[in-house]
Amino acid sequence: MQYLAINFPPISEVLNWKPILFGGTSIAFNKIAVITLLAALMTLLLFRIAGRQNKLVPTGVQNLVEAAMDFVDNSIIHDSMGPAGAPWAPYLTGLFFFILFSNLFEVIPFFQMPATARMAVPAPLALAVWVTFIVVGVKKQGLRYFRNSVVPSGVPSAVLIILVPIEILSTFFVRPFALAIRLFGNMLAGHLLLITFTVLSEALFVKSVGLVLLPLPFAMLTALTGYEIFVAALQAFIFTTLTAVYIGDSLQAQGAH
């Protein structure tokens, strides 16, 4: 009986990338850094091209960007922030596209890695959101923002002893942590699934005994690729929506007494 040997790459090869430049220093430049830089450049280039066209009847890239801005405005900003969220449209639209492009590199040949599958990308994004909604809250409400955020109105004092620490933890610690972990975890899980079925397809392809089974993992790989494209867009949408929700909360003195 012929056995099929399948050698999966160690997790270190999946998550650790050799430096391309400045190896051995704190500013080492690796594949994740390249993908992150490309995603940022693609976002800037997209809006630059759309802005230069400036046609009365949009076509091409301008039409794509305007449709995306309408989507972000109607599905994210309007529902999460209301009219007060209009000035945040450029920031939230740019954030959506940057995360989307960072995610989509998972299915681009030769790259095949989402930048957001490394915590070095989601963590700064979540930290930036954290700083943003706190600064907005303080600017809008003054130092009362911190009280308004953790002391709901109409709650008995005895309950506040328990509720306030929970609100502090939820608002100022869980929010950025959950933002980063949600994006990182979903993209890493999808990346590992694609690697698994890619290795299976390759192993079965080179073994004649496995040719009968080849369509099964290959079909799953194809389906997962399509699914990961959907997940890439969904995670960009979720991250942007939660950012809008947090900033919207800071614009309102919800807990004020």
KATAVEN-V986334 format. One record per residue. N is the residue number from 1. RES is the residue in one letter. SS is DSSP state (alpha for helix, beta for strand, coil for the rest). PHI is phi as a letter, one per 30 degrees, with the letter a starting at -180 (* if undefined). PSI is psi in whole degrees, 0 to 359 (* if undefined). Layout:
BEGIN
N RES SS PHI PSI
N RES SS PHI PSI
END
This chain:
BEGIN
1 M coil * 135
2 Q coil c 125
3 Y coil c 149
4 L coil c 115
5 A coil c 126
6 I coil b 121
7 N coil c 106
8 F coil d 141
9 P coil d 143
10 P coil d 155
11 I alpha d 334
12 S alpha d 327
13 E alpha d 337
14 V alpha d 323
15 L alpha c 339
16 N coil c 123
17 W coil c 137
18 K coil d 143
19 P coil d 142
20 I coil c 320
21 L beta b 153
22 F coil h 39
23 G coil d 143
24 G coil i 5
25 T coil c 173
26 S coil d 352
27 I coil c 32
28 A coil e 138
29 F beta c 112
30 N coil b 193
31 K alpha d 321
32 I alpha d 320
33 A alpha d 321
34 V alpha d 314
35 I alpha d 317
36 T alpha d 316
37 L alpha d 317
38 L alpha d 320
39 A alpha d 319
40 A alpha d 317
41 L alpha d 321
42 M alpha d 320
43 T alpha d 313
44 L alpha d 317
45 L alpha d 321
46 L alpha e 312
47 F alpha d 330
48 R alpha d 314
49 I alpha d 316
50 A alpha d 321
51 G alpha d 327
52 R alpha d 332
53 Q alpha d 306
54 N coil h 49
55 K coil c 149
56 L coil d 318
57 V coil c 102
58 P coil d 143
59 T coil b 163
60 G alpha h 231
61 V alpha d 321
62 Q alpha d 320
63 N alpha d 320
64 L alpha d 313
65 V alpha d 318
66 E alpha d 321
67 A alpha d 319
68 A alpha d 319
69 M alpha d 322
70 D alpha d 320
71 F alpha d 312
72 V alpha d 320
73 D alpha d 315
74 N alpha d 320
75 S alpha c 340
76 I alpha c 299
77 I alpha d 310
78 H alpha d 317
79 D alpha d 329
80 S alpha c 330
81 M coil b 340
82 G alpha i 197
83 P alpha e 332
84 A alpha d 345
85 G alpha d 356
86 A alpha e 317
87 P alpha d 344
88 W alpha c 2
89 A alpha e 313
90 P alpha d 316
91 Y alpha d 312
92 L alpha d 324
93 T alpha d 317
94 G alpha d 320
95 L alpha d 317
96 F alpha d 312
97 F alpha d 321
98 F alpha d 314
99 I alpha d 320
100 L alpha d 312
101 F alpha d 319
102 S alpha d 321
103 N alpha d 320
104 L alpha d 344
105 F alpha d 346
106 E alpha d 329
107 V alpha c 10
108 I coil c 125
109 P coil e 147
110 F coil i 332
111 F coil c 296
112 Q coil h 46
113 M coil a 121
114 P coil d 131
115 A alpha d 330
116 T alpha d 357
117 A alpha d 2
118 R coil c 132
119 M alpha d 343
120 A alpha d 341
121 V alpha c 307
122 P alpha d 325
123 A alpha d 311
124 P alpha d 324
125 L alpha d 315
126 A alpha d 322
127 L alpha d 320
128 A alpha d 320
129 V alpha d 318
130 W alpha e 311
131 V alpha d 319
132 T alpha d 310
133 F alpha d 335
134 I alpha d 315
135 V alpha d 317
136 V alpha d 317
137 G alpha d 316
138 V alpha d 320
139 K alpha d 323
140 K alpha d 320
141 Q alpha c 353
142 G coil i 197
143 L coil d 346
144 R alpha d 342
145 Y alpha e 318
146 F alpha d 320
147 R alpha d 315
148 N alpha d 331
149 S alpha d 334
150 V alpha b 355
151 V coil c 93
152 P coil d 146
153 S coil d 149
154 G coil i 10
155 V coil c 133
156 P coil e 148
157 S alpha e 324
158 A alpha d 324
159 V alpha d 328
160 L alpha d 331
161 I alpha e 324
162 I alpha c 321
163 L alpha d 320
164 V alpha d 312
165 P alpha e 324
166 I alpha d 317
167 E alpha d 321
168 I alpha d 313
169 L alpha d 316
170 S alpha d 315
171 T alpha d 316
172 F alpha c 352
173 F alpha b 313
174 V alpha d 322
175 R alpha e 302
176 P alpha d 323
177 F alpha d 314
178 A alpha d 322
179 L alpha e 310
180 A alpha d 314
181 I alpha d 321
182 R alpha d 312
183 L alpha d 312
184 F alpha d 312
185 G alpha d 316
186 N alpha d 318
187 M alpha d 323
188 L alpha d 318
189 A alpha d 316
190 G alpha d 321
191 H alpha d 317
192 L alpha d 323
193 L alpha d 317
194 L alpha d 320
195 I alpha d 317
196 T alpha e 310
197 F alpha d 337
198 T alpha d 316
199 V alpha d 319
200 L alpha d 314
201 S alpha d 317
202 E alpha d 317
203 A alpha d 318
204 L alpha d 330
205 F alpha d 324
206 V alpha d 356
207 K coil c 119
208 S alpha d 328
209 V alpha d 338
210 G alpha c 1
211 L alpha d 330
212 V alpha d 325
213 L alpha c 351
214 L alpha e 316
215 P alpha e 332
216 L alpha d 302
217 P alpha d 328
218 F alpha d 320
219 A alpha d 320
220 M alpha d 321
221 L alpha d 317
222 T alpha d 315
223 A alpha d 319
224 L alpha d 325
225 T alpha d 314
226 G alpha d 320
227 Y alpha d 321
228 E alpha d 330
229 I alpha d 318
230 F alpha d 316
231 V alpha d 322
232 A alpha e 314
233 A alpha d 320
234 L alpha d 317
235 Q alpha d 325
236 A alpha d 319
237 F alpha d 315
238 I alpha d 313
239 F alpha d 315
240 T alpha d 320
241 T alpha d 314
242 L alpha d 323
243 T alpha d 316
244 A alpha d 320
245 V alpha d 314
246 Y alpha d 318
247 I alpha d 320
248 G alpha d 320
249 D alpha d 322
250 S alpha d 337
251 L coil d 350
252 Q coil b 138
253 A coil d 68
254 Q coil d 325
255 G coil c 9
256 A coil d 142
257 H coil c *
END
